[in-house]
Amino acid sequence: SYELTQPPSVSVSPGQTARITCSADALPKEYAYWYQQKPGQAPVLMIYKDIERPSGIPERFSGSTSGTTVTLTISGVQAEDEADYYCQSADSSGTYRVFGGGTKLTVL
Amino acid sequence: DVQLVESGGGLVQPGGSLKLSCVASGFTFSDSAMHWVRQASGKGLEWVGRIRGKANSYATAYAASVKGRFTISRDDSKNTAYLQMNSLKTDDTAVYYCTTLLDYWGQGALVTVSS
């Protein structure tokens, strides 16, 4: 089965840059999507199609891709960015979606 | 405003059935694939399955963990998607979200499978 691997946790100080990776276990890689989830809330889409940012999402959030790894970068991290972040993609048929295990971002 | 409102959650015994509904408003529901995603308490997100729109013959797909037990359907005249859950197991206990997997997510419906 198709799997996406994320680090369980990332910690940064305010104003620093946080990078959260998501590695797919096979090629080809479908587009990846990133979600932010705060406790007790539904996920919010932060990045779609690897690098695109929905309207209303701060510019400090960006996505990039290299090979089978996609990365969510948060530049100038703020306290309000503390949350769980999930990547999502699909298998090569584009049919079966899968989420990464999630990364807890802690702002020190 | 866009809204997705789930209902139908609750407590059910192992082996039982439950049907969730998701009423959509504020966007063109009939053109949208609708997905169900669940999250057990303290755990990550798990994709459950999806149903495409009429243009794609209402095609469905399911995660291996629920295939053969769960069925997704939709009624475009009511802007509603459904998740029929049969042969429920304790591992199915979770908050169930309906979502387009893009901008739109419901608030979630809690399903508890316990004796």
Interface residues (C-beta under 8 A of the other chain):
Chain A: S1 Y33 Y35 Q37 A42 P43 V44 L45 Y48 P54 D84 Y86 Q88 T95 Y96 R97 V98 F99 G100 G101 G102
Chain B: H35 V37 G44 L45 E46 W47 R50 A61 A63 A64 Y97 T99 L101 L102 D103 W105 G106 Q107 G108
